[in-house]
Amino acid sequence: MVSVTPKARNIEITAEGLQEDLARLEIQKQALERELAAVTAHLGSVQRALSALQALMPESVPSAPAARPADVVAQVPATVAPAPVPSADEAEDGAGDGDRAEDGSGPDGSKSYGKLTEQILAYFADAGNTDVRARDVASALGRDTDSGSINAVRSTLDRLVGQSRVRRVGRGLYRAAKR
């Protein structure tokens, strides 16, 4: 029979505790890295949207080299509407990468939207009169991998609610708008 001294037992207990802490901290580090990546992506899309909006404001001072000069904005006739600026979700989905015509309409003259918006509208067309959560929509679209993707779906749903294309029927519940 081997007797273990109290000091040796305390060292074993401390080592086990540190092993558990290490495993927990590694999991926490991975979660924080995913969250940082989502925040970084969102930050980039917000910066692009803000610079596009600043370029459209006639009294703004151009903050980026791609911004339009104030004299070019002043020469645009008042009857011409400015080109639509993609939302952060649409910019993130690549809606500004040539998917949209110059005047904001599709090839057949109909309004063109970002890929995420179109996917959500198609989902609600199939869902019918069912109440769904944003997480369910994200899961159906294969965008439930991290909180940033789910939040992009939530933001798009909120924008569609504002446009009366989707209805909010309860806290966190959405339904296709009646036509």
BELTAPE-V600823 format. One record per residue. N is the residue number from 1. RES is the residue in one small letter. SS is DSSP state (helix for helix, strand for strand, loop for the rest). PHI is phi in degrees with one decimal (NA if undefined). D_CENTER is the distance of its C-alpha to the mean C-alpha in whole Angstrom. Layout:
BEGIN
n;res;ss;phi;d_center
N;RES;SS;PHI;D_CENTER
N;RES;SS;PHI;D_CENTER
END
This chain:
BEGIN
n;res;ss;phi;d_center
1;m;loop;NA;63
2;v;loop;-96.3;61
3;s;loop;-95.2;60
4;v;loop;-104.9;57
5;t;loop;-74.3;57
6;p;helix;-59.5;55
7;k;helix;-65.7;54
8;a;helix;-64.8;53
9;r;helix;-65.1;51
10;n;helix;-63.5;49
11;i;helix;-65.8;48
12;e;helix;-62.1;47
13;i;helix;-63.1;45
14;t;helix;-63.5;43
15;a;helix;-63.9;42
16;e;helix;-63.6;41
17;g;helix;-62.7;39
18;l;helix;-67.5;37
19;q;helix;-62.1;36
20;e;helix;-64.1;34
21;d;helix;-62.2;33
22;l;helix;-61.4;32
23;a;helix;-62.0;30
24;r;helix;-63.9;28
25;l;helix;-68.1;27
26;e;helix;-65.5;26
27;i;helix;-64.5;24
28;q;helix;-63.1;22
29;k;helix;-62.7;22
30;q;helix;-63.1;20
31;a;helix;-64.1;18
32;l;helix;-67.0;17
33;e;helix;-64.7;17
34;r;helix;-64.1;14
35;e;helix;-64.9;12
36;l;helix;-62.3;13
37;a;helix;-62.9;12
38;a;helix;-66.0;8
39;v;helix;-65.2;9
40;t;helix;-62.8;11
41;a;helix;-64.0;8
42;h;helix;-65.1;6
43;l;helix;-60.2;10
44;g;helix;-61.8;11
45;s;helix;-68.3;9
46;v;helix;-66.7;10
47;q;helix;-62.7;13
48;r;helix;-64.7;13
49;a;helix;-64.3;13
50;l;helix;-64.5;15
51;s;helix;-66.5;18
52;a;helix;-66.5;18
53;l;helix;-67.1;18
54;q;helix;-64.0;21
55;a;helix;-67.4;23
56;l;helix;-84.7;23
57;m;loop;-82.6;25
58;p;loop;-65.2;28
59;e;loop;-89.0;29
60;s;loop;-81.7;27
61;v;loop;-90.0;28
62;p;loop;-58.3;26
63;s;loop;-102.6;24
64;a;loop;-130.0;23
65;p;loop;-61.3;26
66;a;loop;-81.0;24
67;a;loop;-69.3;24
68;r;loop;-77.7;26
69;p;loop;-64.9;30
70;a;helix;-61.9;31
71;d;helix;-69.5;34
72;v;helix;-69.0;32
73;v;helix;-63.9;30
74;a;helix;-67.3;33
75;q;helix;-81.0;35
76;v;loop;-71.4;32
77;p;loop;-60.8;34
78;a;loop;-66.4;33
79;t;loop;-80.9;33
80;v;loop;-90.7;30
81;a;loop;-77.3;27
82;p;loop;-65.8;24
83;a;loop;-62.8;22
84;p;loop;-65.4;19
85;v;loop;-100.9;16
86;p;loop;-66.2;12
87;s;loop;-71.1;10
88;a;helix;-59.4;7
89;d;helix;-65.8;5
90;e;helix;-68.5;9
91;a;helix;-64.4;9
92;e;helix;-66.3;7
93;d;helix;-82.1;9
94;g;loop;87.9;12
95;a;loop;-66.5;13
96;g;loop;-89.2;15
97;d;loop;-94.9;17
98;g;loop;95.5;20
99;d;loop;-75.9;18
100;r;loop;-117.7;19
101;a;loop;-74.2;23
102;e;loop;-54.7;24
103;d;loop;-91.5;24
104;g;loop;86.3;21
105;s;strand;-113.8;23
106;g;loop;-78.9;23
107;p;loop;-62.9;26
108;d;loop;-92.0;28
109;g;loop;91.3;27
110;s;loop;-83.4;25
111;k;strand;-66.4;21
112;s;loop;-106.3;19
113;y;loop;-121.4;15
114;g;loop;-69.8;12
115;k;helix;-60.8;12
116;l;helix;-64.0;9
117;t;helix;-60.1;11
118;e;helix;-62.2;14
119;q;helix;-64.6;14
120;i;helix;-67.2;13
121;l;helix;-63.0;16
122;a;helix;-65.5;18
123;y;helix;-60.9;17
124;f;helix;-69.0;19
125;a;helix;-64.4;22
126;d;helix;-79.4;23
127;a;helix;-70.8;22
128;g;loop;70.3;24
129;n;loop;-98.9;25
130;t;loop;-103.8;24
131;d;loop;-82.0;22
132;v;strand;-133.6;19
133;r;strand;-94.5;16
134;a;helix;-59.3;12
135;r;helix;-62.8;13
136;d;helix;-67.1;16
137;v;helix;-63.2;13
138;a;helix;-59.8;11
139;s;helix;-64.3;14
140;a;helix;-65.0;16
141;l;loop;-91.3;13
142;g;loop;74.1;14
143;r;loop;-116.0;10
144;d;loop;-107.0;12
145;t;loop;-77.2;12
146;d;loop;-151.2;11
147;s;helix;-66.0;9
148;g;helix;-64.9;6
149;s;helix;-67.6;6
150;i;helix;-66.2;7
151;n;helix;-66.3;5
152;a;helix;-64.1;3
153;v;helix;-65.4;6
154;r;helix;-59.3;8
155;s;helix;-61.4;7
156;t;helix;-66.1;8
157;l;helix;-62.0;11
158;d;helix;-62.6;12
159;r;helix;-66.2;12
160;l;helix;-67.6;14
161;v;helix;-63.5;16
162;g;helix;-61.8;17
163;q;loop;-90.6;18
164;s;loop;60.2;20
165;r;loop;-95.7;19
166;v;strand;-137.2;18
167;r;strand;-106.3;20
168;r;strand;-95.0;19
169;v;strand;-109.5;22
170;g;strand;176.1;22
171;r;loop;-64.6;20
172;g;loop;76.9;17
173;l;strand;-112.7;18
174;y;strand;-128.7;18
175;r;strand;-146.7;20
176;a;strand;-59.8;21
177;a;loop;-70.9;22
178;k;loop;-73.2;26
179;r;loop;-103.5;27
END
